[in-house]
Amino acid sequence: MWWNKVVKLSGYGVRHYSRSKKVQPPRVIRVTNNVAHLGRPRKGPKPRQLLSLPPFPGHPLPGRNSSTGHVTAISWLKYYFDDIPGDVVQSHFNKGLVQMESLDSTMSSKSQGMQTKSTRKINHNEAMEPGARVSVPVSVAEAKISKRFDIIPSGTLYPNADEIEYLQRLVKYKDSAILVLNKPPKLPVKGNLPIHNSMDALAAAALSYDYDEGPKLVHRLDRESSGLLLMGRTKESISYLHLLFSDINKAKSLSKGWGDACESTYQRYWALVIGSPKEKEGLIHAPITKVMLDDGKTERVIVANRSGLEAFQEAITEYRVLGPIINGCSWIELRPHTSRKHQLRVHCAEALGTPIVGDYKYGWFVHHKWKQMPRVDFEPNSGEPYRLRRPEGLDVQKGSVLSKVPLLHLHCREMVLPNIEKFLEIHTSKGSNYQSKLKYSSKPDVLRFVAPMPSHMKISWNLMSSYLI
């Protein structure tokens, strides 16, 4: 309802006044302490930033035998987040927070058949198609943080009972051929003479179990990085694994089943980098070489310029951005196709221009300029700003992204490799040993492992799980 009023002023024209009645916001009935009153409706939950999963690889999933002919959406999420409780994944489906990317065809006069990307909510029982992309809020991977620091065994070749128990808790998988551990940060893998608490020395003392000798390293992680570490328990398994990581083409020639399993081998790392790559996903093909610094003692790995004047090694890394940039940083997933020293760190710092948080060796200049303070970042779809969340009671000084000196945020999260124990038995057993072949034929050809992040990366993940304001 509105009204008009006309006022005539002497010597002046006619001035009109008009006013419309303000629309009152809707009211709802609320009950507080058994007293009913009118109030404004509560605001719904604000969306959080989304985590993008890799394209669905198809059926069957590596490392998992399935009798059904298809994989449902909830099975795919539980498979990818193998370290997350299943009820957490289920709750995100119940709340309608899981989305799938779809292509909408739009017809226009300028461009015929143009396709635009959009997202839609999906149900837990929806069948996945190869190449389908699913997004879920980053809250799915939030984790509780232990208030105590991880204890690294002291520098001795003879760890005590508590240290042996600690080391054995790191073991994620053990069979007659291999050991898989979740290595904590700041624990050296290969020790020189003055280093006695390296992983190989400690494993020889504490992880031999019923074997005469301890397990041996077959691939390495940097001292500052964390994640899945593979060790061989016998000479035969060590030989197979060395062949797998050094010359996969030669390794595949042993048998067809073994060759197919070798084709499925990969490692995936999660890293928090400063900035965000220009492209959301891609393949880095940048050879690397070693150089000596001016002090004549320190070696540094850099991207080679292919001039032909220096020796270099081919290095290939596949990368994918997991989500939008928050607090000046973004989470990315890395899949190395070659195994070179410091390959991932150099490719992130030099090829992408986004050094890993805590990597002062290859990103010291960016760290010096980087302001580790909350800043305004915008959600890419809605354009609304994020607000950085700081959960109460959370100690951000444990090497997280907000600490003064963050630890290296590089974690080997996922590993898929052939079932060494099975193929060793098949290749070495004689044709008359039917029972042995029958025993191992039921085991999977491929094994898959997923390791949770260390405490400092969990804190950074929880801090970066921001919501819209």
Residue, then its C-alpha position, 0 to 999 in steps of 0.5 A: m500500500w502506498w500514497n501520493k501527496v502533492v504540495k504547491l509552493s508559491g513561485y515554484g513548481v509542483r513537488h510530488y512525494s511518494r512512499s512505498k510501505k517497507v516489506q517486513p521479513p517473514r516471521v516464524i513461531r519459536v518456542t523458548n522455555n515453553v514460551a512461544h514468540l515470533g522471530r526471524p527464521r534461522k539462517g541455513p548452514k553456509p557452504r564450505q569450500l569443496l574438495s574435488l576428487p580425481p576422475f572415477p577410474g572405472h570398475p574394478l577399483p585398484g586394490r579392491n575386488s568387487s562382485t557387482g558390475h558397478v560402483t556406487a557413489i558412496s563406495w567410491l568416496k569410501y574407497y578414496f577416503d579409506d582413512i575416514p570413518g564410513d559414517v562420516v562419509q554417509s552423513h555428507f550424503n544424508k545432508g545432500l552435500v555431495q555433488m557431481e559435475s555434469l555437462d549441460s548442452t546449450m544451443s545458441s545462435k553464435s555457438q551450436g552445441m556449446q557445453t557448460k559445466s554444472t553440478r548436481k546433488i547425487n544420492h549414495n546409491e547412484a552408479m558411477e561412470p568412468g571419468a565422473r568427477v565428484s566434489v564434497p566439502v573439505s569437512v569430510a577429511e577433518a580429523k581430531i588432533s592429538k594434544r601430544f607430540d609424536i615421539i621419535p625414538s632416541g638415537t640408539l641402535y637398541p631401542n627400548a620396549d616403548e620405542i619398539e611399540y611406537l615403531q610397530r604402531l607405524v606399520k600399516y601392513k605386513d606379510s611375508a614379503i613387504l612391510v608398509l609404514n606410515k613414516p612421521p615427519k622429521l625421521p630420517v629414512k637412510g642414516n649415515l654414520p652419525i645418524h642412529n635413529s634413521m628408519d632403516a636402522l630402527a627397522a632392523a632393530a625393531l621390525s624384524y619380527d620372526y625373521d633373522e634380518g630386518p626389512k630393507l628400504v626399497h624407496r625413500l622419503d625426505r626426512e621432513s616429509s611423511g607418509l607411506l614407506l615401503m620395505g622389503r623383508t626378503k632378498e627375493s621381494i627386495s629384488y622384485l621391488h627394485l625392479l618395479f621402481s627402477d625399470i618397470n618395462k623389464a619388470k612387466s615381462l615376468s608374466k602377464g598377470w604381474g605386468d598388468a599389476c605393474e601397470s596399476t602401480y602409482q603413488r599419490y601425495w598431498a601437499l599444501v603450497i603457497g599460491s595456486p597453479k594457473e591450471k587446475e590440473g596438468l602434467i609437469h615434464a621438466p628434467i632436473t639436475k644437481v648443482m653445487l652451491d658456492d660453498g662447494k659442499t651443498e648440493r641443490v636440485i634444479v630444473a635443467n634447461r636442456s642445453g646439452l651442457e649438463a647431465f640431467q634426469e627426466a622427471i614427470t609429475e602429474y598434479r591436480v588442485l584439490g580446492p580453491i585458494i585459502n589464506g594464500c595457500s591451496w591443497i594439491e595432489l601430486r602423482p610422480h611418474t618418475s622417482r627422482k630426488h626432491q622431484l616433487r619439491v622442485h616441480c612445485a617450486e620452479a615449474l608451478g611457481t608454488p613452493i610447498v609450505g615449510d620447504y625452505k630449501y627450494g622456496w625460501f624466497v617465497h616464504h620470506k615474502w609470504k604473510q602468514m596472516p588470515r586474508v580475504d579469499f573468495e569462493p570461485n563459484s559464488g564470489e563470496p569471501y571466506r573467513l578463516r576458522r580457528p577452532e578453540g583450543l587448537d594449538v597452531q604452533k605444532g608446525s601448522v600453516l599458521s605457526k611461525v616456522p611451519l613444517l614441510h606439508l608433503h605427505c605420501r597419502e596413497m600407494v598402489l602396488p602389485n601383491i609381491e607375496k602372491f606373485l613370488e609364490i606363483h613364479t617360484s612354485k612348481g607346477s605340481n604345487y597345486q595347493s599353493k597356487l590355489k591358496y594365492s589365487s584368491k588373493p588380490d593382484v594389487l594392494r592399496f594403502v592410504a595413510p592419514m596425514p600427520s598432526h601438523m597437516k591435520i591442523s592446517w587442513n582443519l584451519m583451511s576448512s573455512y566457511l562463507i561469511 
